[in-house]
Amino acid sequence: MYARHLISLSAALVVGGFLLSGCSVKHLALTTVADELSSGTGGTFTQDEDLEFMGESLPFALKLMETIGAAVPEHLGMKLTLASGFTQYGVVFVEWPAEQKKYDDYGAYRGGLARAQSFYLRANRYAMEGLELKHPGFRAGILTDTAATLANTESEDTPLLYWLAASWFAAVVTDLEDPEMFGLMPIAAATMKRALELEPDWDNGAIHEILISVEPALPMPGGAERAEEHYKRCLELQRGAKAGPHVSLATAVAQKAQDRERFVALLDKALAIDLDAFPENRLANDYAQRKARFLLEHIDDLFLD
């Protein structure tokens, strides 16, 4: 999503810095670059074969895009791209490395979670700014009159609503003992449910996939059953192309129920997916499979029997 734009971005910066003199022309050039950066399909990012290489490359790419975004603050596409980019970077390249230290170095684990939270809140800010551009008053309204504010959103707002909620969920989970952060959980859930109402099958079931983990954590009965329904819908939409839903159901439902046999079976399903068979999901599947292996290695820490 990001790396394929770096050459054109660098060229545009040179042109903007050395050849253009008028502010309006510079703004037009930057807007053009922002259009290109925010219109990619994500292929380079999601299909790269080297997860570590992407982790090293993305901070530079994200910072470049952040610089462009600051120069064209009214650019809605850049808000969405940055919200998506910082959330995914935080999950895969900050929180996941921290998770792997949980059993050996708890201090490093907690420090990593705190750093991940800062990326999630950064992403959340960009999603919020995007929705504020579309719906003036959204930033205040979502916190004070959530239902009415969300009722004004439209189908085309679904991506921003998704990343607003996803970044909130991720931020809350990094510190469940923070009452202020935990208080955002119902608002995040309402936001994701609104996205589900507007575009239930958006992005090949992305909303269903995240709700597999979220539903059992909400303070209302029937969460596990709702998670199962979202899982089934993911399988229908994705046709076996994603490992993530299996890992999510394993941790959110099977582990919580202390169903060790199902936990293992779900993780085995995730590990059975061929990374080469679905190149468009390579990064997501690589991450999910690494997490599945880690969970299996530490299964005795997760189950009482």
C-alpha positions, 0 to 999 in steps of 0.5 A: 500500500505504501512502498509502491508510492515512494518513488512518485512521492519523492519526485513530487516533493522535489518538484514541489520544493524546487520548481513550483513557486506559487502556493496554490500550485504547490497545494495542487501538487501535494493534493495530487500526491495525496490522491495517489497515496490514498488510492492504492489497493494495498498490494505491496503492503499486504503481499510482501513475503518478508514481514520483518522487512515491512516492519522496518520500511513502514515507519518511514512510509507512514511518516512521509504520508503524515507529512503530506497529510499535514500539508493538505489537512482537508484531504479525506483519503489521507485521513483514512490511509493514516488511520488504517496504516497506524492501526495495522502497524501498531498491531503487527509490528508493535503489539505483536512483538510485545505479546511474545515477551509476555511470559519472559519479560513482563516489563518489556511486554507492558512497555510495548503495549503502551507504545502500541497504544500511542499508535492506536490513538494516533490512528484514531485521531486521523479517523476522527478528523476524517469524520469531522471533515465529513460531518462537522460536530462529529468529534464532540457528538460521538462522545456526548450523543453517540446514537444521534451522531452515528445516525447521520453517517452514510454508507460511504463513511464505513471505512472511517467508522471501521478504523475509528472503532478498530483503533479504539478497540485496540487502544482499550485492550492495551490497558484494561485497567484504565477506566477512562479508556475502558469507558470508550468501549461502548462507543467503539462498539456502537461505531462498529455496529453502525459500520455493520449496519451500513455495509455488513460485508465491507472489505470481504468481511472485515467488520465481522472478523473484528466483531468475533473478538469484540462481541464476547468482551461486551457487557451483555449476554450472548456475546459468544453466540454472536461471535460464532455468527460473525465467524460463520459469515467470515467463512462464507465471504472469505472462502478459506482465504483468511487465517485471522477468523480462526485465531480470533474465535480460538482466543475469544470463545474457545479459550474463554470457555476453556475448550482446549480441543476446539482451541487447538482445532481452530488454530490448526485450521489457521495454520493449514492455510497456504500463504502462497495461495492467497497472496493478497492476504499474505501479511495478515495470514503470516501474522495470524499464523505466527500468533497461532504458533505462539498460542500453541506453544504456550497452551499450558499457560492458557488452560487450567487442565 
